[in-house]
Amino acid sequence: MKLILPRPRRVDIDIKILARLRSRAGSGRGVVTNVGTGGLFVSTLFFLTVGDWVLVTFTIPGATDPVEILCEVRWARPLQDLVAIPGGLGLRFVETPVRATVLALELQRMGRQADRFSS
């Protein structure tokens, strides 16, 4: 019997966080649009293959030091004209899981605060 674990909770964030992506295939930029304790989604035109590892670098609003997290591409969606779904990369945190989890929880908290103020 295969054990199916629930998907980690994700939060869409209205705070646009610019991310720099670096991999063996090259580098690009994107915007973090949602985050969970297991990973994040980066809206980007920089296309990578499932299984590729990428170093994601960004600065949390209000912080001074950038954060670098090693991630694995779990899925990739190319940009399609006339489709409202953004192209980008679904990334799973690989290294520094405790630090990544703390970061994800902080970004989720910031997202919930932004929701309260916009309502």
N, C-alpha and C positions, 0 to 999 in steps of 0.2 A: 504494500500500500504506500503510495506516495504522499508525503506530508506536504500540505500546501500552507505556507505561511501567509498571513495577511500582508498586503502591501503597506510599507511605512506611510504614515500620514504625511501629506504634502500640503503646503500652503502657497497659494499664488501671492506674489509680492508685487505691490504697486511701486515699490522703490526700485528704480532701474539701476542695476549694478552692472557696470561695464566689466567684462571679463576678458582676459587675454588667454588664449589657448595656444599651447605649444606641444607638438608631438614630432615624431620622426618624419611625418608627412609634411611638416611645415608649421606655420603659425597663422593665427587669425584672431579676430575679435568677435564678441557677441554680448548679449545682455541676459543676465540671469533673470528668469521670469517666474520660476517656482522652485521651492526647496523643500526637502524632507530630510529625515535623519539618515536615510540611506543614499541620498544623492541629490541631484539638481537637474533642471532643464536650462540649457543655454540656447537662446534664439540666435542663430548665426548662419551665415552663408558658407562658412568654413566647413567642408564636409569631410568626415572621417568614417572609417569602416567599423562595424560592430566588432568589438574585441580590442580595438586600438586603445592604447593608454595615452592620456593627455594630462598635462599639468595646467591646472586652472588657477589663474592669479587674479585677485580682485581686492578692493578695499571696501570694508563695510562702512556705510555712511556714519560719520562721527568719529571713525577711527583714523589713526595716522599711518599705521603699518599695514602693508598689504598681506593678504593671506594666500598661501599656495597650498593647493590640495591635489594630490594625484588621484585621477579618476579613470574609470574604464568606460568606454562607449558601450552602452547596453542596447541602444537603438538610435537610428538616425533617420530623420525625415527631411527630404530635400524641399526647398522652397518651390511652391507651385503657384503660378499666376492664377488669379481669379479664385483662389481658395483662401478662406479666412483663417485656416490653421497655419500657424507660423512654422517655418522650417527650422530645424535645429537638432540638437543632440541631447539624448537622455543619458546622463552620466551617473555612475555609481561610485561612491567614495571607496578608494582602495587603501590608501595609506592614512595614517593618523586618524583612525576612526573616532577616537574620543574627541579630538579637536574638531573634527568635521561635525560630529553630533552636536557639540556645544555651539558651533557656528550656525548650524541648521536651526537649532532651537532659538537662538538669538534673532535670526532673520525671521522666523515664524512669529516671534513675539513682536518684532517691529511691524510685520505685516498686519497682525491683529490690531495693533495700536493705530495704524494708518486707516484700517477699516472703521474703527470706532470714530475717528475724527472726520471721516468723509461721510458718515451717515447722518 
